[in-house]
């Protein structure tokens, strides 16, 4: 499938939220108040170095990911990209869009001067972990989170 990968627009937010909510973890943590998501979208756009990307097929948004660029001193000051909120609409899963998505993310990261693309995934997402490893990603770190 040849999706068009582009930066998300404000009017894409409902489709993105629908994808975020349409999985085993998102069902219990996403809400229905689109105003909070639109406000977050506006904040992301204003930040710089924080992209929300969608995959579009025949005019419909069918995939999304967030890519954030991080400058730092570690690893000889290697600039890195963090990919988050990776989602593909249920009817389009298993058709190669995930690999195309990551190819797009890697190209954007390289173009931004990044030497590393990193991600985290929930331990419950076993299929996703296998998918990432198949793309060449290694489970090299243990991640921690603390609600604030």
C-alpha positions, 0 to 999 in steps of 0.5 A: 500500500502506498500511503502519502505521509504528511504532517497532520492538520488540525482537521485530522485530530478526530481520526488520530484520536480514533486510532489512539483509542482503538486498541487494547490499551487506548480504549481505557485511557483516551477520552471523547473531549476533542477540545483537549486533543486539539489544544495539545495539537496546537501546542505540539505545532508551536513547539518546533521539533515535534511532528505529528505525521499521518498516513493517508490512503485515498483521502482517508487518514489511516495511520499516525505517529509522533516524531520528536527531535532531541538534542543532547550531549550523550553518545558524542552529542548524537541528535536523536528522534523519539517515535511515539503514538504509532497507530494504524487503523484496524482495517489496514493493519498487516498490509505493510503500512507499518514498515512504510511508516518507519521508513518515513520516520527514519528518513525524516530523522536522518534529514533532521540530522539524527543518528538514532531513532528510539522508541518505547512500547508497552510490555503488553504489546508483544506483537509490536515488539516483534515488529520493531525487532524485525525492523532492526530495533533492539530492546536495549533499555528498560523504561520507567514512567511516573505519573506527575 
